[in-house]
């Protein structure tokens, strides 16, 4: 039996924009974020407090937070890479509600991504999560390459769940599992989320799939059937992992929402409004995006 409702965090303004080669003007980011915030999406990842020289696209994090105007009830998330990033973010504590921090399940990907061992990242995230919770912020921790690593191959489920257990012990209320380079398959995903629920019964478990090999929505369905009710996705299928080549975008939020609604699973998202936002970002970027629903439109059973 499928759940009646799921929660979606839209990550395009951070995970999607950070992979764009041309810097998007701050005013345009603000406009697009405000469009997304009025689609009914309950959670919205708006920026990241990474070093500006590492990801110039997100160098305007403070300005974006200061300028956006979103409806009450939309939880704003910022990505925090380390304690220095948290220090920057806390100056603007009244402008967001949740922090998202991350590490990789494999040593090689973690070193390529953040230049640290997994153990070093864990020690740093302990401090970040404890401090964030002390400020009254909700904390999510995402484990990248949770279903497979492009450098090391298969990642043992036990390793991923051990990391998740440690992050929960630090105080993370939500653990996300990222198929960062699209290596998961639906059988693997279903078995994984069933096992994760058994190990972490009180933690919100979130699925974050990329569509690198075209299996993103199939994996989302497998997670849903295993009881997962929290997903992350990106409008227009924007995004990807900046480390290995060929790691294309997240599953498109409008494709995910359309599929869920057709199956009777509610999201609270207004799909036509979301498609308008996606059409706007496509115009801003000046290229065709990977969203199928943007091209074909929602299913209309009343059309001749």
C-alpha positions in Angstrom: 0.0 0.0 0.0 1.3 3.4 -0.9 1.3 6.3 1.6 -1.4 8.9 1.2 1.0 11.8 1.2 4.7 12.6 0.8 6.9 15.6 1.5 9.2 17.1 -1.2 12.2 19.3 -0.7 12.9 21.3 -3.8 16.7 21.6 -4.2 17.0 23.3 -7.5 18.1 26.7 -6.3 21.1 25.1 -4.6 21.8 21.7 -6.0 20.7 22.7 -9.5 22.1 26.2 -9.8 25.5 25.2 -8.4 26.2 23.1 -11.5 25.4 25.9 -14.0 28.6 27.2 -15.7 27.3 30.8 -16.2 26.6 32.8 -13.0 22.9 33.5 -12.6 22.2 37.0 -11.5 21.1 37.3 -7.9 17.8 39.0 -8.8 16.9 36.2 -11.1 17.7 33.6 -8.4 15.4 35.5 -6.1 12.6 35.6 -8.7 12.8 31.9 -9.4 13.0 30.9 -5.7 9.9 33.0 -5.0 8.1 31.3 -7.9 9.0 27.9 -6.5 7.9 29.0 -3.0 4.4 29.7 -4.3 3.9 26.3 -5.8 3.0 24.6 -2.6 6.3 22.8 -2.1 6.7 22.6 1.7 10.5 22.7 1.8 13.0 24.6 -0.3 16.8 24.4 -0.3 17.7 28.0 -1.3 21.5 28.2 -1.2 24.8 27.0 0.4 27.4 28.6 2.6 30.3 27.1 0.7 33.5 29.0 0.0 32.8 31.5 -2.8 36.0 30.6 -4.6 35.0 26.9 -4.6 31.4 27.5 -6.0 31.2 31.0 -7.4 27.6 30.4 -8.3 26.6 30.5 -4.7 28.8 33.4 -3.6 25.6 35.5 -3.1 24.2 33.2 -0.4 23.7 36.1 2.1 22.1 38.4 -0.4 19.7 35.7 -1.7 18.6 34.9 1.9 18.1 38.6 2.6 16.1 39.3 -0.5 13.7 36.4 -0.9 10.1 36.7 0.2 8.3 33.4 0.7 4.9 32.5 2.1 4.6 31.4 5.7 4.8 27.6 6.0 7.6 27.1 3.5 10.6 25.8 5.4 13.9 27.2 4.0 17.0 25.0 4.0 20.6 26.0 3.6 23.5 23.6 2.9 26.3 23.8 5.4 29.7 22.2 4.4 31.5 22.8 7.7 31.7 24.9 10.9 33.0 27.9 8.9 29.9 27.7 6.7 27.7 27.4 9.8 29.3 30.5 11.3 28.4 32.5 8.1 24.9 31.1 8.1 24.1 31.8 11.7 24.6 35.6 11.1 21.3 35.2 9.1 19.6 32.7 11.5 16.2 34.4 11.3 16.1 33.9 7.5 16.0 30.0 7.3 14.7 27.0 9.3 16.8 24.0 8.5 20.4 23.1 7.8 21.6 20.3 5.5 25.0 18.9 5.9 26.7 16.0 4.0 29.4 13.4 3.6 30.0 10.5 1.3 29.7 6.8 2.0 32.9 6.1 0.2 36.4 7.3 1.1 37.4 8.1 -2.5 34.3 10.2 -3.2 34.6 12.0 0.1 38.2 13.0 -0.6 37.4 14.2 -4.1 34.4 16.1 -2.9 35.6 17.8 0.3 39.2 16.8 0.7 38.7 14.8 3.9 38.4 11.2 5.1 35.0 10.0 6.0 36.0 10.0 9.7 37.2 13.6 9.5 33.9 14.6 8.0 32.0 12.8 10.7 33.9 14.6 13.4 33.1 17.9 11.8 29.4 17.1 11.3 29.1 16.2 14.9 30.0 19.8 15.8 27.9 21.3 13.1 24.7 19.3 14.0 25.1 19.9 17.7 25.6 23.7 17.2 22.7 23.9 14.7 20.3 22.1 17.0 21.4 24.4 19.8 20.3 27.3 17.7 16.8 25.8 17.3 17.4 24.7 13.7 16.3 21.4 12.2 19.2 19.3 11.0 19.3 17.0 8.0 22.4 15.0 7.0 22.8 13.6 3.5 25.0 10.6 2.7 26.2 10.9 -0.8 26.9 7.8 -3.1 24.8 5.7 -0.7 23.9 3.3 -3.5 27.1 3.1 -5.4 30.3 5.0 -5.9 31.8 5.9 -9.4 35.3 5.3 -8.0 34.8 2.3 -5.7 31.8 0.6 -7.1 29.2 -1.0 -4.8 28.9 0.5 -1.3 28.0 -2.0 1.5 24.6 -1.2 3.0 26.0 -1.8 6.4 28.5 1.0 6.0 25.8 3.5 4.9 23.6 2.5 7.8 26.4 2.8 10.3 27.1 6.3 9.1 23.3 7.1 9.3 23.2 5.8 12.9 26.1 8.0 13.9 24.6 11.1 12.3 21.3 10.4 14.1 23.2 10.1 17.4 24.7 13.5 16.7 21.1 14.9 16.6 20.2 14.8 12.9 16.4 14.5 12.7 16.5 13.6 9.0 18.9 11.4 7.1 19.0 11.7 3.3 20.4 8.9 1.1 21.8 10.2 -2.2 22.1 8.2 -5.4 24.6 10.9 -6.4 25.7 9.5 -9.8 22.6 7.5 -10.6 23.9 4.0 -9.9 20.9 2.6 -7.9 18.3 0.2 -9.2 14.7 -0.3 -7.9 15.3 -3.7 -6.2 18.3 -2.3 -4.4 16.4 0.8 -3.3 13.4 -1.1 -2.0 15.6 -3.4 0.1 17.7 -0.5 1.3 14.8 1.6 2.6 13.2 -1.4 4.3 16.5 -2.1 6.1 17.0 1.6 7.0 13.5 1.9 8.5 14.3 -1.1 10.7 17.5 0.5 11.9 16.3 4.1 12.3 12.6 3.8 13.1 12.3 7.4 14.6 14.3 9.3 11.9 12.8 10.9 8.8 14.4 9.0 5.9 14.7 11.0 2.7 15.4 9.7 -0.8 17.5 11.8 -3.2 17.8 10.2 -6.7 19.6 11.4 -9.8 18.4 10.4 -13.3 21.9 9.8 -14.7 20.9 6.5 -16.2 17.1 7.0 -16.5 16.1 5.1 -13.4 15.3 8.0 -11.1 11.5 7.7 -11.0 11.6 3.9 -10.9 13.9 4.2 -7.9 11.5 6.8 -6.3 8.6 4.4 -6.7 10.7 1.6 -5.1 11.5 3.9 -2.1 7.8 4.8 -1.9 6.7 1.2 -1.9 9.2 0.6 0.9 7.5 3.2 3.0 9.7 6.3 2.3 7.6 9.5 2.4 10.3 12.2 2.0 12.0 13.0 -1.3 14.4 15.6 -2.7 14.2 16.7 -6.3 15.0 19.6 -8.6 12.8 21.5 -11.0 13.8 21.0 -14.6 16.0 18.0 -13.7 18.7 20.5 -12.8 21.8 19.5 -10.9 24.4 16.8 -10.8 27.5 15.9 -8.9 30.4 18.3 -9.7 33.1 15.7 -9.0 32.8 12.7 -11.5 32.1 13.4 -15.2 28.7 12.5 -16.6 26.8 12.8 -13.3 23.7 14.5 -14.6 20.8 16.0 -12.7 18.3 15.1 -10.0 15.0 13.7 -10.9 12.7 16.5 -12.0 10.3 17.7 -9.3 7.5 18.1 -11.8 8.0 14.5 -13.1 8.0 13.2 -9.6 4.9 15.2 -8.6 3.1 14.2 -11.7 3.8 10.5 -11.1 2.7 10.7 -7.5 -0.5 12.5 -8.2 -1.4 10.0 -10.9 -1.0 7.3 -8.3 -3.2 9.1 -5.8 -0.3 10.2 -3.6 -0.7 13.8 -2.5 2.2 16.3 -2.3 0.5 19.6 -1.8 2.3 20.9 -4.9 0.4 22.8 -7.6 1.7 21.1 -10.7 0.8 23.8 -13.2 2.4 26.4 -11.0 5.5 24.3 -10.8 5.6 23.9 -14.5 5.5 27.7 -14.9 8.5 28.0 -12.6 10.3 25.3 -14.6 9.5 27.1 -17.9 10.9 30.3 -16.4 14.2 28.7 -15.3 14.5 27.1 -18.8 14.2 30.6 -20.3 16.7 32.0 -17.9 19.3 29.3 -18.7 18.5 29.4 -22.5 18.6 25.7 -23.1 16.2 22.8 -23.1 16.0 21.0 -19.7 15.6 17.3 -19.0 12.0 17.5 -17.6 9.6 15.2 -19.4 6.5 16.8 -18.0 7.6 20.3 -19.1 7.7 19.0 -22.7 4.6 16.7 -22.7 2.5 18.4 -20.1 0.6 16.7 -17.3 -1.6 13.7 -18.1 -5.1 15.0 -19.1 -7.6 12.2 -19.2 -10.3 14.7 -20.5 -8.4 15.6 -23.6 -10.0 14.3 -26.8 
